[in-house]
Amino acid sequence: MELRSKEYFDERATQEMRAHLKPRERTLQQTLAYACRILAMTGQDAGLAGQISARSERPGAYWTLRFGLGFDEATEADFIEVDQDLNTLSGIGMANPATRFHLWVYADRPNTHSIIHTHSPYVSALAAAKQPLIVSQMDMTPFHNDCAFLAEWPGVPSLTRRA
């Protein structure tokens, strides 16, 4: 018996997922709120050190969780749209000032549509022990060749962009 190629199974699985896995229609804000709750359930709701955003349809703007809420509290109504100066364009509240760097990523990477920045307790422990994150099993393959390790902390990041 001849075994089929990997490509055969990749294509077949892709076709079957398209046929059988129908995503629910959600607003962007609902999707962000769900993501926040998942992050909170996994212990990644680190207050000021955790941010989430998604690119807005409006150029130079993004949606983010209003300042003062934890990921575990997030609802779709808690997301605000802000401009490049962190002025609130839609919704009520202010942005976490730490989300400023998200605009730089969106400007430099037009194919990036959302950013989640957390300080996972496990990765934080590795960093405190000066141990790099190593891709060691299949669930981590999305990070293969995409992990950086900062051996020395340079201090609080600046809110201004360097040229």
Secondary structure, DSSP 8 states (H G I E B T S, - for coil): -----HHHHHHHHHHHHHHH-------HHHHHHHHHHHHHHTT---GGG-EEEEE-SSTT-EEEEBTT--GGG--GGGEEEE-TT--EEESSS-B-GGGHHHHHHHHH-TT--EEEE---HHHHHHHHTT------SGGGGGGTT-----SS---S--SS---
